[in-house]
Amino acid sequence: MKEKRFEDALARLEGIVEKLEGEELSLEDSLKAFEEGVRLTRFCHKKLNEAEKKIEILMKDGEGDEKAEPFDLESTAE
């Protein structure tokens, strides 16, 4: 089974929100969509936390201390 990707889950979540906001759904269909949305939200949150932890590890200096550096948007746009 293929592993779910953050981007795919986020796109599906956006679709669910649009569906819930725009369509007249039955209560049962609305609940099913909401339940799927909650699962996708938890998955995305977990993936974002994992990415944040990886970034923290990568940002540590040679002594294991976190090295805070300001984010410069202009230097990343090049």
C-alpha positions as CSV (number, residue, x, y, z in Angstrom):
1,M,0.0,0.0,0.0
2,K,1.3,3.4,-0.9
3,E,2.2,5.8,1.9
4,K,0.0,8.8,2.2
5,R,1.6,12.1,1.3
6,F,1.1,15.4,3.2
7,E,0.3,17.2,0.0
8,D,-2.3,14.7,-1.0
9,A,-4.0,14.7,2.4
10,L,-4.1,18.5,2.4
11,A,-5.6,18.6,-1.1
12,R,-8.3,16.1,0.0
13,L,-9.0,18.0,3.2
14,E,-9.5,21.2,1.1
15,G,-11.9,19.3,-1.1
16,I,-13.9,18.2,1.9
17,V,-14.1,21.7,3.3
18,E,-15.4,23.0,-0.1
19,K,-17.9,20.2,-0.3
20,L,-19.2,20.8,3.3
21,E,-19.4,24.6,2.6
22,G,-20.9,24.4,-0.9
23,E,-23.2,21.4,-1.2
24,E,-26.4,20.4,0.4
25,L,-25.4,17.1,2.0
26,S,-27.4,14.8,4.1
27,L,-26.6,14.7,7.8
28,E,-25.1,11.2,7.3
29,D,-22.9,12.4,4.4
30,S,-21.8,15.5,6.3
31,L,-20.8,13.4,9.3
32,K,-18.8,11.0,7.1
33,A,-17.0,13.9,5.4
34,F,-16.4,15.6,8.8
35,E,-14.9,12.3,10.2
36,E,-12.6,12.0,7.2
37,G,-11.6,15.6,7.6
38,V,-10.7,15.0,11.2
39,R,-8.5,12.0,10.3
40,L,-6.8,14.0,7.6
41,T,-6.2,17.0,9.9
42,R,-4.6,14.7,12.5
43,F,-2.4,13.1,9.8
44,C,-1.3,16.5,8.5
45,H,-0.6,17.8,12.0
46,K,1.5,14.7,12.7
47,K,3.5,15.2,9.5
48,L,4.1,18.8,10.3
49,N,5.3,17.9,13.8
50,E,7.7,15.3,12.3
51,A,9.1,17.9,9.9
52,E,9.5,20.4,12.7
53,K,11.5,17.9,14.7
54,K,13.7,17.1,11.8
55,I,14.4,20.8,11.2
56,E,15.3,21.2,14.9
57,I,17.8,18.4,14.7
58,L,19.3,19.8,11.6
59,M,19.6,23.3,13.2
60,K,21.6,22.1,16.2
61,D,25.3,23.1,16.3
62,G,28.2,20.8,16.9
63,E,27.6,20.8,20.7
64,G,24.0,19.8,20.4
65,D,22.6,23.2,21.2
66,E,19.9,24.7,19.0
67,K,21.2,27.4,16.8
68,A,18.5,30.0,16.1
69,E,18.9,31.9,12.9
70,P,16.4,34.4,11.5
71,F,14.6,33.3,8.4
72,D,15.5,35.6,5.5
73,L,12.8,35.4,2.9
74,E,14.8,37.3,0.3
75,S,17.7,34.9,0.4
76,T,15.4,31.9,-0.2
77,A,13.7,33.5,-3.2
78,E,16.8,33.4,-5.3
